[in-house]
């Protein structure tokens, strides 16, 4: 699913294409380069290795536990979420087979395009629908990240992307990320003996 759309040719030609794309991005950015600083890190417990989880709006419904995954080549959403949104009739073929990082395969239930809203902007986004339990409700991978030209910072738990109105900022939900992967210790309790047992009631 990887590769490049840059044609193979002389080095000078490839360099020219790269510069053209870079200039196009800069000219379309109203507020200059996207940067992060210590203020973006306020409220985030450090150090951390927490996943980057946010919430998004779909048809005025808030979907929590949406994972931002820079390593995924697909946007994924759970069947149960689509069912709760009442959008099962909008799922369309084709069926795909997704490979995980451990090469485990899962067959999708189809795909769906729905409006994802955050920070006052809305973008039509295509998802592959899966039925398995992923630990999160949806995953936004490279297709969405590249579509909106978003720049996520996992250490800051902040995502920024350019719009005609300026740079929009979306903050992650660190506590939700911790709860997703928390390991709860099971503590066995011993019931105290009932001292009334064996005594004749009067």
mmCIF file of the C-alpha atoms, coordinates in Angstrom:
data_MODEL
# 
_entry.id   MODEL 
# 
loop_
_atom_site.group_PDB 
_atom_site.id 
_atom_site.type_symbol 
_atom_site.label_atom_id 
_atom_site.label_alt_id 
_atom_site.label_comp_id 
_atom_site.label_asym_id 
_atom_site.label_entity_id 
_atom_site.label_seq_id 
_atom_site.pdbx_PDB_ins_code 
_atom_site.Cartn_x 
_atom_site.Cartn_y 
_atom_site.Cartn_z 
_atom_site.occupancy 
_atom_site.B_iso_or_equiv 
_atom_site.pdbx_formal_charge 
_atom_site.auth_seq_id 
_atom_site.auth_comp_id 
_atom_site.auth_asym_id 
_atom_site.auth_atom_id 
_atom_site.pdbx_PDB_model_num 
ATOM 1   C CA . UNK A 1 1   ? 0.000   0.000   0.000   1.00 0.00 ? 1   UNK A CA 1 
ATOM 2   C CA . UNK A 1 2   ? 3.077   2.256   0.065   1.00 0.00 ? 2   UNK A CA 1 
ATOM 3   C CA . UNK A 1 3   ? 5.153   3.765   -2.716  1.00 0.00 ? 3   UNK A CA 1 
ATOM 4   C CA . UNK A 1 4   ? 5.543   7.123   -4.368  1.00 0.00 ? 4   UNK A CA 1 
ATOM 5   C CA . UNK A 1 5   ? 3.821   9.017   -7.158  1.00 0.00 ? 5   UNK A CA 1 
ATOM 6   C CA . UNK A 1 6   ? 7.015   10.814  -8.178  1.00 0.00 ? 6   UNK A CA 1 
ATOM 7   C CA . UNK A 1 7   ? 8.128   9.500   -11.616 1.00 0.00 ? 7   UNK A CA 1 
ATOM 8   C CA . UNK A 1 8   ? 11.539  7.915   -11.884 1.00 0.00 ? 8   UNK A CA 1 
ATOM 9   C CA . UNK A 1 9   ? 13.898  10.142  -13.864 1.00 0.00 ? 9   UNK A CA 1 
ATOM 10  C CA . UNK A 1 10  ? 16.913  12.424  -13.592 1.00 0.00 ? 10  UNK A CA 1 
ATOM 11  C CA . UNK A 1 11  ? 17.790  13.718  -10.125 1.00 0.00 ? 11  UNK A CA 1 
ATOM 12  C CA . UNK A 1 12  ? 17.223  17.320  -11.210 1.00 0.00 ? 12  UNK A CA 1 
ATOM 13  C CA . UNK A 1 13  ? 13.659  16.513  -12.276 1.00 0.00 ? 13  UNK A CA 1 
ATOM 14  C CA . UNK A 1 14  ? 12.775  14.835  -8.988  1.00 0.00 ? 14  UNK A CA 1 
ATOM 15  C CA . UNK A 1 15  ? 14.241  17.745  -7.030  1.00 0.00 ? 15  UNK A CA 1 
ATOM 16  C CA . UNK A 1 16  ? 12.129  20.224  -9.004  1.00 0.00 ? 16  UNK A CA 1 
ATOM 17  C CA . UNK A 1 17  ? 8.931   18.329  -8.176  1.00 0.00 ? 17  UNK A CA 1 
ATOM 18  C CA . UNK A 1 18  ? 9.829   18.293  -4.501  1.00 0.00 ? 18  UNK A CA 1 
ATOM 19  C CA . UNK A 1 19  ? 10.406  22.050  -4.423  1.00 0.00 ? 19  UNK A CA 1 
ATOM 20  C CA . UNK A 1 20  ? 7.140   22.741  -6.244  1.00 0.00 ? 20  UNK A CA 1 
ATOM 21  C CA . UNK A 1 21  ? 5.148   20.749  -3.690  1.00 0.00 ? 21  UNK A CA 1 
ATOM 22  C CA . UNK A 1 22  ? 6.935   22.419  -0.790  1.00 0.00 ? 22  UNK A CA 1 
ATOM 23  C CA . UNK A 1 23  ? 6.209   25.909  -2.122  1.00 0.00 ? 23  UNK A CA 1 
ATOM 24  C CA . UNK A 1 24  ? 2.561   25.019  -2.722  1.00 0.00 ? 24  UNK A CA 1 
ATOM 25  C CA . UNK A 1 25  ? 2.152   24.011  0.923   1.00 0.00 ? 25  UNK A CA 1 
ATOM 26  C CA . UNK A 1 26  ? 3.853   27.177  2.177   1.00 0.00 ? 26  UNK A CA 1 
ATOM 27  C CA . UNK A 1 27  ? 1.784   29.521  -0.005  1.00 0.00 ? 27  UNK A CA 1 
ATOM 28  C CA . UNK A 1 28  ? -1.459  27.860  1.113   1.00 0.00 ? 28  UNK A CA 1 
ATOM 29  C CA . UNK A 1 29  ? -0.625  28.260  4.804   1.00 0.00 ? 29  UNK A CA 1 
ATOM 30  C CA . UNK A 1 30  ? -2.076  31.572  6.065   1.00 0.00 ? 30  UNK A CA 1 
ATOM 31  C CA . UNK A 1 31  ? -0.224  31.658  9.366   1.00 0.00 ? 31  UNK A CA 1 
ATOM 32  C CA . UNK A 1 32  ? 3.218   30.368  8.434   1.00 0.00 ? 32  UNK A CA 1 
ATOM 33  C CA . UNK A 1 33  ? 4.814   27.159  9.710   1.00 0.00 ? 33  UNK A CA 1 
ATOM 34  C CA . UNK A 1 34  ? 3.175   24.991  12.349  1.00 0.00 ? 34  UNK A CA 1 
ATOM 35  C CA . UNK A 1 35  ? 5.194   24.906  15.553  1.00 0.00 ? 35  UNK A CA 1 
ATOM 36  C CA . UNK A 1 36  ? 4.889   23.575  19.108  1.00 0.00 ? 36  UNK A CA 1 
ATOM 37  C CA . UNK A 1 37  ? 6.212   25.019  22.365  1.00 0.00 ? 37  UNK A CA 1 
ATOM 38  C CA . UNK A 1 38  ? 6.030   24.433  26.117  1.00 0.00 ? 38  UNK A CA 1 
ATOM 39  C CA . UNK A 1 39  ? 2.609   26.111  26.326  1.00 0.00 ? 39  UNK A CA 1 
ATOM 40  C CA . UNK A 1 40  ? 1.166   23.299  24.195  1.00 0.00 ? 40  UNK A CA 1 
ATOM 41  C CA . UNK A 1 41  ? 2.337   20.848  26.855  1.00 0.00 ? 41  UNK A CA 1 
ATOM 42  C CA . UNK A 1 42  ? 0.417   22.450  29.740  1.00 0.00 ? 42  UNK A CA 1 
ATOM 43  C CA . UNK A 1 43  ? -1.786  19.965  31.593  1.00 0.00 ? 43  UNK A CA 1 
ATOM 44  C CA . UNK A 1 44  ? 0.045   16.921  30.192  1.00 0.00 ? 44  UNK A CA 1 
ATOM 45  C CA . UNK A 1 45  ? 1.709   14.661  32.754  1.00 0.00 ? 45  UNK A CA 1 
ATOM 46  C CA . UNK A 1 46  ? 5.353   14.144  31.840  1.00 0.00 ? 46  UNK A CA 1 
ATOM 47  C CA . UNK A 1 47  ? 7.163   11.955  31.091  1.00 0.00 ? 47  UNK A CA 1 
ATOM 48  C CA . UNK A 1 48  ? 4.643   9.765   29.258  1.00 0.00 ? 48  UNK A CA 1 
ATOM 49  C CA . UNK A 1 49  ? 4.281   7.193   26.502  1.00 0.00 ? 49  UNK A CA 1 
ATOM 50  C CA . UNK A 1 50  ? 0.496   7.536   26.213  1.00 0.00 ? 50  UNK A CA 1 
ATOM 51  C CA . UNK A 1 51  ? -1.252  7.106   22.885  1.00 0.00 ? 51  UNK A CA 1 
ATOM 52  C CA . UNK A 1 52  ? -2.721  10.203  21.238  1.00 0.00 ? 52  UNK A CA 1 
ATOM 53  C CA . UNK A 1 53  ? -6.495  10.032  21.738  1.00 0.00 ? 53  UNK A CA 1 
ATOM 54  C CA . UNK A 1 54  ? -9.031  12.726  20.850  1.00 0.00 ? 54  UNK A CA 1 
ATOM 55  C CA . UNK A 1 55  ? -12.799 13.160  20.489  1.00 0.00 ? 55  UNK A CA 1 
ATOM 56  C CA . UNK A 1 56  ? -14.598 14.114  17.264  1.00 0.00 ? 56  UNK A CA 1 
ATOM 57  C CA . UNK A 1 57  ? -18.128 15.036  16.247  1.00 0.00 ? 57  UNK A CA 1 
ATOM 58  C CA . UNK A 1 58  ? -20.151 13.041  13.720  1.00 0.00 ? 58  UNK A CA 1 
ATOM 59  C CA . UNK A 1 59  ? -23.634 14.381  12.973  1.00 0.00 ? 59  UNK A CA 1 
ATOM 60  C CA . UNK A 1 60  ? -23.653 16.210  16.334  1.00 0.00 ? 60  UNK A CA 1 
ATOM 61  C CA . UNK A 1 61  ? -22.707 13.027  18.209  1.00 0.00 ? 61  UNK A CA 1 
ATOM 62  C CA . UNK A 1 62  ? -19.438 13.028  20.121  1.00 0.00 ? 62  UNK A CA 1 
ATOM 63  C CA . UNK A 1 63  ? -17.233 9.991   19.515  1.00 0.00 ? 63  UNK A CA 1 
ATOM 64  C CA . UNK A 1 64  ? -14.657 9.480   22.240  1.00 0.00 ? 64  UNK A CA 1 
ATOM 65  C CA . UNK A 1 65  ? -11.470 7.408   22.159  1.00 0.00 ? 65  UNK A CA 1 
ATOM 66  C CA . UNK A 1 66  ? -10.414 8.227   18.598  1.00 0.00 ? 66  UNK A CA 1 
ATOM 67  C CA . UNK A 1 67  ? -6.782  7.226   18.118  1.00 0.00 ? 67  UNK A CA 1 
ATOM 68  C CA . UNK A 1 68  ? -4.406  9.334   16.017  1.00 0.00 ? 68  UNK A CA 1 
ATOM 69  C CA . UNK A 1 69  ? -2.073  6.777   14.417  1.00 0.00 ? 69  UNK A CA 1 
ATOM 70  C CA . UNK A 1 70  ? 0.737   8.008   12.175  1.00 0.00 ? 70  UNK A CA 1 
ATOM 71  C CA . UNK A 1 71  ? 1.680   4.411   11.354  1.00 0.00 ? 71  UNK A CA 1 
ATOM 72  C CA . UNK A 1 72  ? -1.691  3.349   9.946   1.00 0.00 ? 72  UNK A CA 1 
ATOM 73  C CA . UNK A 1 73  ? -2.398  3.369   6.197   1.00 0.00 ? 73  UNK A CA 1 
ATOM 74  C CA . UNK A 1 74  ? -6.169  3.387   6.774   1.00 0.00 ? 74  UNK A CA 1 
ATOM 75  C CA . UNK A 1 75  ? -8.900  5.132   8.750   1.00 0.00 ? 75  UNK A CA 1 
ATOM 76  C CA . UNK A 1 76  ? -10.826 2.551   10.757  1.00 0.00 ? 76  UNK A CA 1 
ATOM 77  C CA . UNK A 1 77  ? -14.084 2.697   12.696  1.00 0.00 ? 77  UNK A CA 1 
ATOM 78  C CA . UNK A 1 78  ? -15.952 0.063   14.676  1.00 0.00 ? 78  UNK A CA 1 
ATOM 79  C CA . UNK A 1 79  ? -19.198 -1.454  13.431  1.00 0.00 ? 79  UNK A CA 1 
ATOM 80  C CA . UNK A 1 80  ? -20.818 -0.762  16.810  1.00 0.00 ? 80  UNK A CA 1 
ATOM 81  C CA . UNK A 1 81  ? -20.158 2.977   16.479  1.00 0.00 ? 81  UNK A CA 1 
ATOM 82  C CA . UNK A 1 82  ? -21.777 3.113   13.034  1.00 0.00 ? 82  UNK A CA 1 
ATOM 83  C CA . UNK A 1 83  ? -24.696 1.141   14.423  1.00 0.00 ? 83  UNK A CA 1 
ATOM 84  C CA . UNK A 1 84  ? -25.191 3.581   17.296  1.00 0.00 ? 84  UNK A CA 1 
ATOM 85  C CA . UNK A 1 85  ? -25.044 6.482   14.852  1.00 0.00 ? 85  UNK A CA 1 
ATOM 86  C CA . UNK A 1 86  ? -27.812 4.847   12.790  1.00 0.00 ? 86  UNK A CA 1 
ATOM 87  C CA . UNK A 1 87  ? -25.676 4.804   9.637   1.00 0.00 ? 87  UNK A CA 1 
ATOM 88  C CA . UNK A 1 88  ? -25.479 1.076   8.864   1.00 0.00 ? 88  UNK A CA 1 
ATOM 89  C CA . UNK A 1 89  ? -27.343 1.626   5.589   1.00 0.00 ? 89  UNK A CA 1 
ATOM 90  C CA . UNK A 1 90  ? -24.500 3.878   4.390   1.00 0.00 ? 90  UNK A CA 1 
ATOM 91  C CA . UNK A 1 91  ? -21.853 1.131   4.556   1.00 0.00 ? 91  UNK A CA 1 
ATOM 92  C CA . UNK A 1 92  ? -20.864 0.109   1.039   1.00 0.00 ? 92  UNK A CA 1 
ATOM 93  C CA . UNK A 1 93  ? -18.561 -2.506  -0.485  1.00 0.00 ? 93  UNK A CA 1 
ATOM 94  C CA . UNK A 1 94  ? -15.811 -3.337  -1.288  1.00 0.00 ? 94  UNK A CA 1 
ATOM 95  C CA . UNK A 1 95  ? -14.562 -5.644  1.431   1.00 0.00 ? 95  UNK A CA 1 
ATOM 96  C CA . UNK A 1 96  ? -10.885 -5.339  2.342   1.00 0.00 ? 96  UNK A CA 1 
ATOM 97  C CA . UNK A 1 97  ? -8.417  -7.388  4.374   1.00 0.00 ? 97  UNK A CA 1 
ATOM 98  C CA . UNK A 1 98  ? -6.395  -5.297  6.833   1.00 0.00 ? 98  UNK A CA 1 
ATOM 99  C CA . UNK A 1 99  ? -3.008  -6.421  8.140   1.00 0.00 ? 99  UNK A CA 1 
ATOM 100 C CA . UNK A 1 100 ? -1.890  -5.412  11.629  1.00 0.00 ? 100 UNK A CA 1 
ATOM 101 C CA . UNK A 1 101 ? 1.653   -4.788  12.854  1.00 0.00 ? 101 UNK A CA 1 
ATOM 102 C CA . UNK A 1 102 ? 1.829   -8.456  13.927  1.00 0.00 ? 102 UNK A CA 1 
ATOM 103 C CA . UNK A 1 103 ? 0.595   -9.532  10.445  1.00 0.00 ? 103 UNK A CA 1 
ATOM 104 C CA . UNK A 1 104 ? -2.776  -10.571 11.889  1.00 0.00 ? 104 UNK A CA 1 
ATOM 105 C CA . UNK A 1 105 ? -5.510  -10.177 9.252   1.00 0.00 ? 105 UNK A CA 1 
ATOM 106 C CA . UNK A 1 106 ? -9.047  -8.865  9.668   1.00 0.00 ? 106 UNK A CA 1 
ATOM 107 C CA . UNK A 1 107 ? -11.721 -8.636  6.987   1.00 0.00 ? 107 UNK A CA 1 
ATOM 108 C CA . UNK A 1 108 ? -13.641 -5.372  6.963   1.00 0.00 ? 108 UNK A CA 1 
ATOM 109 C CA . UNK A 1 109 ? -17.430 -5.106  6.803   1.00 0.00 ? 109 UNK A CA 1 
ATOM 110 C CA . UNK A 1 110 ? -17.189 -2.471  4.070   1.00 0.00 ? 110 UNK A CA 1 
ATOM 111 C CA . UNK A 1 111 ? -16.413 1.235   4.004   1.00 0.00 ? 111 UNK A CA 1 
ATOM 112 C CA . UNK A 1 112 ? -18.269 4.417   4.840   1.00 0.00 ? 112 UNK A CA 1 
ATOM 113 C CA . UNK A 1 113 ? -17.714 8.132   4.263   1.00 0.00 ? 113 UNK A CA 1 
ATOM 114 C CA . UNK A 1 114 ? -18.906 10.366  7.085   1.00 0.00 ? 114 UNK A CA 1 
ATOM 115 C CA . UNK A 1 115 ? -18.328 14.009  8.128   1.00 0.00 ? 115 UNK A CA 1 
ATOM 116 C CA . UNK A 1 116 ? -15.720 14.383  10.871  1.00 0.00 ? 116 UNK A CA 1 
ATOM 117 C CA . UNK A 1 117 ? -15.895 17.694  12.756  1.00 0.00 ? 117 UNK A CA 1 
ATOM 118 C CA . UNK A 1 118 ? -13.275 19.142  15.082  1.00 0.00 ? 118 UNK A CA 1 
ATOM 119 C CA . UNK A 1 119 ? -12.068 22.629  15.984  1.00 0.00 ? 119 UNK A CA 1 
ATOM 120 C CA . UNK A 1 120 ? -14.920 24.161  14.012  1.00 0.00 ? 120 UNK A CA 1 
ATOM 121 C CA . UNK A 1 121 ? -14.046 22.423  10.733  1.00 0.00 ? 121 UNK A CA 1 
ATOM 122 C CA . UNK A 1 122 ? -15.706 19.480  8.960   1.00 0.00 ? 122 UNK A CA 1 
ATOM 123 C CA . UNK A 1 123 ? -14.095 17.046  6.539   1.00 0.00 ? 123 UNK A CA 1 
ATOM 124 C CA . UNK A 1 124 ? -15.691 14.120  4.696   1.00 0.00 ? 124 UNK A CA 1 
ATOM 125 C CA . UNK A 1 125 ? -13.606 11.101  5.730   1.00 0.00 ? 125 UNK A CA 1 
ATOM 126 C CA . UNK A 1 126 ? -13.601 7.522   4.444   1.00 0.00 ? 126 UNK A CA 1 
ATOM 127 C CA . UNK A 1 127 ? -13.365 4.747   7.030   1.00 0.00 ? 127 UNK A CA 1 
ATOM 128 C CA . UNK A 1 128 ? -13.021 1.000   6.813   1.00 0.00 ? 128 UNK A CA 1 
ATOM 129 C CA . UNK A 1 129 ? -15.582 -0.626  9.119   1.00 0.00 ? 129 UNK A CA 1 
ATOM 130 C CA . UNK A 1 130 ? -14.447 -3.483  11.363  1.00 0.00 ? 130 UNK A CA 1 
ATOM 131 C CA . UNK A 1 131 ? -16.380 -5.599  13.831  1.00 0.00 ? 131 UNK A CA 1 
ATOM 132 C CA . UNK A 1 132 ? -13.572 -6.549  16.203  1.00 0.00 ? 132 UNK A CA 1 
ATOM 133 C CA . UNK A 1 133 ? -12.774 -4.901  19.520  1.00 0.00 ? 133 UNK A CA 1 
ATOM 134 C CA . UNK A 1 134 ? -9.882  -2.495  18.904  1.00 0.00 ? 134 UNK A CA 1 
ATOM 135 C CA . UNK A 1 135 ? -9.791  -0.885  22.337  1.00 0.00 ? 135 UNK A CA 1 
ATOM 136 C CA . UNK A 1 136 ? -10.832 2.417   20.732  1.00 0.00 ? 136 UNK A CA 1 
ATOM 137 C CA . UNK A 1 137 ? -13.869 3.530   18.751  1.00 0.00 ? 137 UNK A CA 1 
ATOM 138 C CA . UNK A 1 138 ? -12.095 4.818   15.657  1.00 0.00 ? 138 UNK A CA 1 
ATOM 139 C CA . UNK A 1 139 ? -8.640  5.343   14.217  1.00 0.00 ? 139 UNK A CA 1 
ATOM 140 C CA . UNK A 1 140 ? -7.506  8.277   12.116  1.00 0.00 ? 140 UNK A CA 1 
ATOM 141 C CA . UNK A 1 141 ? -4.443  7.273   10.121  1.00 0.00 ? 141 UNK A CA 1 
ATOM 142 C CA . UNK A 1 142 ? -2.298  8.769   7.369   1.00 0.00 ? 142 UNK A CA 1 
ATOM 143 C CA . UNK A 1 143 ? -5.178  9.180   4.850   1.00 0.00 ? 143 UNK A CA 1 
ATOM 144 C CA . UNK A 1 144 ? -6.933  11.670  7.159   1.00 0.00 ? 144 UNK A CA 1 
ATOM 145 C CA . UNK A 1 145 ? -3.703  13.221  8.482   1.00 0.00 ? 145 UNK A CA 1 
ATOM 146 C CA . UNK A 1 146 ? -2.508  13.913  4.935   1.00 0.00 ? 146 UNK A CA 1 
ATOM 147 C CA . UNK A 1 147 ? -5.951  15.035  3.765   1.00 0.00 ? 147 UNK A CA 1 
ATOM 148 C CA . UNK A 1 148 ? -6.166  17.892  6.280   1.00 0.00 ? 148 UNK A CA 1 
ATOM 149 C CA . UNK A 1 149 ? -2.355  18.358  6.346   1.00 0.00 ? 149 UNK A CA 1 
ATOM 150 C CA . UNK A 1 150 ? -2.367  17.841  10.093  1.00 0.00 ? 150 UNK A CA 1 
ATOM 151 C CA . UNK A 1 151 ? 0.792   17.861  12.194  1.00 0.00 ? 151 UNK A CA 1 
ATOM 152 C CA . UNK A 1 152 ? 0.416   15.791  15.392  1.00 0.00 ? 152 UNK A CA 1 
ATOM 153 C CA . UNK A 1 153 ? 2.837   16.000  18.310  1.00 0.00 ? 153 UNK A CA 1 
ATOM 154 C CA . UNK A 1 154 ? 2.598   12.943  20.539  1.00 0.00 ? 154 UNK A CA 1 
ATOM 155 C CA . UNK A 1 155 ? 4.737   14.462  23.284  1.00 0.00 ? 155 UNK A CA 1 
ATOM 156 C CA . UNK A 1 156 ? 2.546   17.578  23.460  1.00 0.00 ? 156 UNK A CA 1 
ATOM 157 C CA . UNK A 1 157 ? -0.692  15.637  22.808  1.00 0.00 ? 157 UNK A CA 1 
ATOM 158 C CA . UNK A 1 158 ? -1.660  18.364  20.374  1.00 0.00 ? 158 UNK A CA 1 
ATOM 159 C CA . UNK A 1 159 ? -2.671  18.241  16.719  1.00 0.00 ? 159 UNK A CA 1 
ATOM 160 C CA . UNK A 1 160 ? -2.546  21.312  14.485  1.00 0.00 ? 160 UNK A CA 1 
ATOM 161 C CA . UNK A 1 161 ? -3.685  21.835  10.901  1.00 0.00 ? 161 UNK A CA 1 
ATOM 162 C CA . UNK A 1 162 ? -4.038  24.827  8.560   1.00 0.00 ? 162 UNK A CA 1 
ATOM 163 C CA . UNK A 1 163 ? -7.384  26.267  7.465   1.00 0.00 ? 163 UNK A CA 1 
ATOM 164 C CA . UNK A 1 164 ? -8.384  29.459  5.610   1.00 0.00 ? 164 UNK A CA 1 
ATOM 165 C CA . UNK A 1 165 ? -9.164  30.939  9.041   1.00 0.00 ? 165 UNK A CA 1 
ATOM 166 C CA . UNK A 1 166 ? -5.741  30.082  10.453  1.00 0.00 ? 166 UNK A CA 1 
ATOM 167 C CA . UNK A 1 167 ? -4.099  27.228  12.312  1.00 0.00 ? 167 UNK A CA 1 
ATOM 168 C CA . UNK A 1 168 ? -6.575  25.039  14.208  1.00 0.00 ? 168 UNK A CA 1 
ATOM 169 C CA . UNK A 1 169 ? -5.523  23.196  17.364  1.00 0.00 ? 169 UNK A CA 1 
ATOM 170 C CA . UNK A 1 170 ? -6.965  19.964  18.795  1.00 0.00 ? 170 UNK A CA 1 
ATOM 171 C CA . UNK A 1 171 ? -5.858  18.797  22.242  1.00 0.00 ? 171 UNK A CA 1 
ATOM 172 C CA . UNK A 1 172 ? -5.519  15.152  23.155  1.00 0.00 ? 172 UNK A CA 1 
ATOM 173 C CA . UNK A 1 173 ? -7.224  13.469  26.094  1.00 0.00 ? 173 UNK A CA 1 
ATOM 174 C CA . UNK A 1 174 ? -4.435  11.929  28.131  1.00 0.00 ? 174 UNK A CA 1 
ATOM 175 C CA . UNK A 1 175 ? -6.649  10.548  30.879  1.00 0.00 ? 175 UNK A CA 1 
ATOM 176 C CA . UNK A 1 176 ? -8.806  8.721   28.334  1.00 0.00 ? 176 UNK A CA 1 
ATOM 177 C CA . UNK A 1 177 ? -5.659  7.211   26.823  1.00 0.00 ? 177 UNK A CA 1 
ATOM 178 C CA . UNK A 1 178 ? -4.507  5.981   30.228  1.00 0.00 ? 178 UNK A CA 1 
ATOM 179 C CA . UNK A 1 179 ? -7.895  4.417   30.946  1.00 0.00 ? 179 UNK A CA 1 
ATOM 180 C CA . UNK A 1 180 ? -7.916  2.608   27.590  1.00 0.00 ? 180 UNK A CA 1 
ATOM 181 C CA . UNK A 1 181 ? -4.809  0.593   28.351  1.00 0.00 ? 181 UNK A CA 1 
ATOM 182 C CA . UNK A 1 182 ? -4.905  0.496   32.153  1.00 0.00 ? 182 UNK A CA 1 
ATOM 183 C CA . UNK A 1 183 ? -4.217  -2.883  33.752  1.00 0.00 ? 183 UNK A CA 1 
ATOM 184 C CA . UNK A 1 184 ? -6.418  -3.423  36.769  1.00 0.00 ? 184 UNK A CA 1 
ATOM 185 C CA . UNK A 1 185 ? -5.098  -5.585  39.574  1.00 0.00 ? 185 UNK A CA 1 
ATOM 186 C CA . UNK A 1 186 ? -7.510  -8.221  40.796  1.00 0.00 ? 186 UNK A CA 1 
ATOM 187 C CA . UNK A 1 187 ? -7.527  -8.407  44.589  1.00 0.00 ? 187 UNK A CA 1 
ATOM 188 C CA . UNK A 1 188 ? -9.065  -11.432 46.247  1.00 0.00 ? 188 UNK A CA 1 
ATOM 189 C CA . UNK A 1 189 ? -11.071 -10.804 49.380  1.00 0.00 ? 189 UNK A CA 1 
ATOM 190 C CA . UNK A 1 190 ? -11.636 -13.363 52.094  1.00 0.00 ? 190 UNK A CA 1 
ATOM 191 C CA . UNK A 1 191 ? -15.088 -13.428 53.574  1.00 0.00 ? 191 UNK A CA 1 
ATOM 192 C CA . UNK A 1 192 ? -15.079 -13.378 57.355  1.00 0.00 ? 192 UNK A CA 1 
ATOM 193 C CA . UNK A 1 193 ? -16.834 -16.345 58.946  1.00 0.00 ? 193 UNK A CA 1 
ATOM 194 C CA . UNK A 1 194 ? -20.370 -15.818 60.188  1.00 0.00 ? 194 UNK A CA 1 
ATOM 195 C CA . UNK A 1 195 ? -20.147 -16.205 63.959  1.00 0.00 ? 195 UNK A CA 1 
ATOM 196 C CA . UNK A 1 196 ? -23.874 -16.830 64.148  1.00 0.00 ? 196 UNK A CA 1 
ATOM 197 C CA . UNK A 1 197 ? -23.545 -20.122 62.273  1.00 0.00 ? 197 UNK A CA 1 
ATOM 198 C CA . UNK A 1 198 ? -24.001 -23.169 64.396  1.00 0.00 ? 198 UNK A CA 1 
ATOM 199 C CA . UNK A 1 199 ? -25.911 -21.342 67.132  1.00 0.00 ? 199 UNK A CA 1 
ATOM 200 C CA . UNK A 1 200 ? -29.540 -22.213 67.838  1.00 0.00 ? 200 UNK A CA 1 
ATOM 201 C CA . UNK A 1 201 ? -31.842 -19.286 67.481  1.00 0.00 ? 201 UNK A CA 1 
ATOM 202 C CA . UNK A 1 202 ? -34.142 -18.662 70.396  1.00 0.00 ? 202 UNK A CA 1 
# 
